[in-house]
Amino acid sequence: MPVREPMLAAPCPPAAQPAAASAKSIYLAMSQGLERQPEAAHHFLRRCLADAEALPVALPLDPSRLDNWSQRHVLDVGAAYQDYLARRKAGAPRQYFASKAAALYFLRAVAPTKLVDGAWLYGVLPHWQDVAFHGLIRTYLEELGDGVADKNHVAIYQQLLATHGCDQWHDLSDEHFEQGAIQLALAAQADQFLPELIGYNLGYEQLPLHLLITSYELNELGIDPYYFTLHVTVDNGSNGHAHKAIAALQALMARADDPAAFYQRVLNGYRLNELGACTTSVIGAFDIDKELKRLLADKAIIGKDMHSDYCRIEGKAVSAWLENPAAIGDFLDAMTRAGWIQRGQDAAASRFWGLVSGPRAEMFGVFSPYELQVLRDWIEQAPGGASAARREPSYRARQRNLRELAGSAEARPAAMRGVIRHWGQAANDGGAAGQNALRVFEQQVAECGGKDAAMALLGAAIAPSTHHTPVGMMATRMFAQLLDA
């Protein structure tokens, strides 16, 4: 991968603005390849930066104070988290997720961002020969799990979504795609927006309070929080991503023709973190009534023609009830009045639940695990908000569960890390076909005319759209080993 000199201070000249593309359209295109829609991505990023300029910024105006600012931030987050734990120990309810359905809603709603985790740093890989970029490059490689499947952040999140039936997220609103689109656009336009990329990275890698609380409450609800706990450790301010972010900023700003102008652009890049849907806004948007009606309305579009006329609710055939998806709430009310749904009781007491849940249910497979969870929690929550009594684990039990999860995370098997793959241990590489693809790629690397060509080939294989594939993971291990060779 050839070295390119980054543009450290001079902004791009103004250009004629094409019709604005949506964040969602840019995201869906660029998540398949950064080379797609380059002009749209450029203007989208400029639009976002213009919006960000009006926002306040938490960074110190004097860059020499960044280390102290970051350390103070970590201390403040730690103190706030201890306050949270004290409230929970005293009997306070969960702060974020009143139900498992709320937690799964959150996982699905933030999927567009999590599934391009670290993408913004991909654009600095061409500078692998420049030690000033190594902190940023190492951060990217660590987001990729250094090529180890069960440490690759995107692969972990994909598995988490699949486990809970939350992998249908493409119908989310444009706001949910904005952060992911920003990350992909920064990756594609890294040299032109390097100060902004550095500022964005600085903000993203600071440990947020919501990450700690999210991890704790997901664990309580029986949802593996490993993706989130992993970020608690790698983003630490001592030697983790937060530290590397400040070191890279200081090294690259020192080279700028106008360090003050460079830092002003860093500040605006930092503000990009505030755009679009965020953790707390997504959590606050959950309304179980609205979400259930949305899910059932989607089902009604096809399901209205799949029911016979023998089953009637208040004298009306189910197919007739489903004829108008927008009125699905009337159908739920009718089933409740007819006794098919017993609100505020265990879901098993509802006849409708028996039709959709269980291997012998008449509608088995119609609802995903996520959809079933929303339905279950809605049934068990009586009108007005009270839920059917469930025994919450004690504070001591919750702490024990967290320790056990931490232990199981340490015990996760690590994949081979060598530059050359040991084929007999490729358990997760898709069988014979996957192993053949890896052999072909290894041969391509071996035939490169030198280290520059090899790094270019490896860099292309660890793009945001491919790094979580078997070839991408092998390429990540090779790239990491060759980086300092």
URCORZI-V635876 format. One record per residue. N is the residue number from 1. PHI is phi as a letter, one per 20 degrees, with the letter a starting at -180 (* if undefined). Layout:
# URCORZI-V635876
[[N/PHI] [N/PHI]]
This chain:
# URCORZI-V635876
[[1/*] [2/f] [3/e] [4/d] [5/f] [6/f] [7/e] [8/e] [9/c] [10/f] [11/f] [12/f] [13/f] [14/f] [15/c] [16/f] [17/e] [18/f] [19/g] [20/f] [21/e] [22/f] [23/g] [24/f] [25/f] [26/f] [27/f] [28/f] [29/f] [30/f] [31/f] [32/e] [33/r] [34/f] [35/f] [36/e] [37/l] [38/f] [39/f] [40/f] [41/f] [42/f] [43/f] [44/f] [45/f] [46/f] [47/f] [48/f] [49/f] [50/f] [51/f] [52/f] [53/g] [54/e] [55/e] [56/f] [57/c] [58/e] [59/f] [60/f] [61/f] [62/d] [63/f] [64/f] [65/e] [66/f] [67/f] [68/f] [69/f] [70/f] [71/f] [72/f] [73/f] [74/f] [75/f] [76/f] [77/f] [78/f] [79/f] [80/f] [81/f] [82/f] [83/f] [84/g] [85/f] [86/f] [87/f] [88/f] [89/f] [90/e] [91/o] [92/f] [93/f] [94/g] [95/e] [96/d] [97/d] [98/f] [99/b] [100/f] [101/g] [102/f] [103/f] [104/f] [105/g] [106/f] [107/g] [108/f] [109/f] [110/e] [111/g] [112/g] [113/f] [114/f] [115/e] [116/c] [117/g] [118/n] [119/g] [120/g] [121/e] [122/g] [123/f] [124/e] [125/g] [126/g] [127/e] [128/f] [129/e] [130/d] [131/f] [132/f] [133/e] [134/f] [135/f] [136/f] [137/f] [138/f] [139/f] [140/f] [141/f] [142/f] [143/f] [144/e] [145/m] [146/l] [147/n] [148/e] [149/g] [150/e] [151/d] [152/f] [153/f] [154/f] [155/f] [156/f] [157/f] [158/g] [159/f] [160/f] [161/f] [162/f] [163/g] [164/d] [165/m] [166/d] [167/e] [168/d] [169/c] [170/f] [171/e] [172/f] [173/f] [174/g] [175/g] [176/f] [177/e] [178/f] [179/f] [180/f] [181/f] [182/f] [183/f] [184/f] [185/f] [186/f] [187/f] [188/f] [189/d] [190/f] [191/f] [192/f] [193/c] [194/f] [195/g] [196/f] [197/f] [198/f] [199/f] [200/f] [201/f] [202/f] [203/f] [204/f] [205/e] [206/f] [207/f] [208/e] [209/f] [210/f] [211/f] [212/f] [213/f] [214/g] [215/g] [216/f] [217/f] [218/f] [219/f] [220/g] [221/e] [222/m] [223/d] [224/g] [225/e] [226/g] [227/g] [228/e] [229/f] [230/f] [231/f] [232/f] [233/e] [234/f] [235/e] [236/f] [237/e] [238/e] [239/c] [240/e] [241/f] [242/f] [243/f] [244/f] [245/f] [246/f] [247/f] [248/f] [249/g] [250/f] [251/f] [252/e] [253/f] [254/f] [255/e] [256/f] [257/f] [258/c] [259/g] [260/f] [261/f] [262/g] [263/f] [264/f] [265/f] [266/g] [267/g] [268/f] [269/f] [270/f] [271/f] [272/g] [273/f] [274/e] [275/e] [276/m] [277/f] [278/c] [279/g] [280/f] [281/f] [282/f] [283/f] [284/f] [285/e] [286/f] [287/c] [288/f] [289/f] [290/f] [291/f] [292/f] [293/f] [294/f] [295/f] [296/f] [297/f] [298/f] [299/f] [300/f] [301/g] [302/e] [303/f] [304/f] [305/d] [306/d] [307/d] [308/f] [309/e] [310/f] [311/e] [312/c] [313/d] [314/l] [315/m] [316/d] [317/f] [318/g] [319/g] [320/f] [321/f] [322/e] [323/f] [324/d] [325/g] [326/f] [327/d] [328/f] [329/f] [330/f] [331/f] [332/f] [333/f] [334/f] [335/f] [336/f] [337/f] [338/e] [339/n] [340/f] [341/c] [342/d] [343/f] [344/n] [345/d] [346/g] [347/g] [348/f] [349/f] [350/e] [351/f] [352/f] [353/f] [354/f] [355/f] [356/d] [357/d] [358/o] [359/f] [360/d] [361/f] [362/f] [363/d] [364/g] [365/n] [366/f] [367/d] [368/f] [369/g] [370/f] [371/f] [372/f] [373/f] [374/f] [375/f] [376/f] [377/f] [378/f] [379/f] [380/f] [381/e] [382/f] [383/g] [384/o] [385/o] [386/f] [387/d] [388/g] [389/f] [390/c] [391/e] [392/f] [393/f] [394/f] [395/g] [396/f] [397/f] [398/f] [399/f] [400/f] [401/f] [402/f] [403/f] [404/f] [405/f] [406/f] [407/f] [408/f] [409/f] [410/f] [411/e] [412/f] [413/f] [414/d] [415/f] [416/f] [417/d] [418/f] [419/f] [420/d] [421/f] [422/e] [423/f] [424/f] [425/d] [426/e] [427/f] [428/d] [429/d] [430/n] [431/m] [432/f] [433/f] [434/f] [435/f] [436/f] [437/f] [438/f] [439/f] [440/f] [441/f] [442/g] [443/f] [444/f] [445/f] [446/f] [447/e] [448/f] [449/f] [450/r] [451/f] [452/g] [453/f] [454/f] [455/f] [456/f] [457/f] [458/f] [459/f] [460/f] [461/f] [462/d] [463/f] [464/g] [465/e] [466/c] [467/f] [468/e] [469/e] [470/g] [471/f] [472/f] [473/f] [474/f] [475/f] [476/f] [477/f] [478/f] [479/g] [480/f] [481/f] [482/e] [483/g] [484/d] [485/f]]
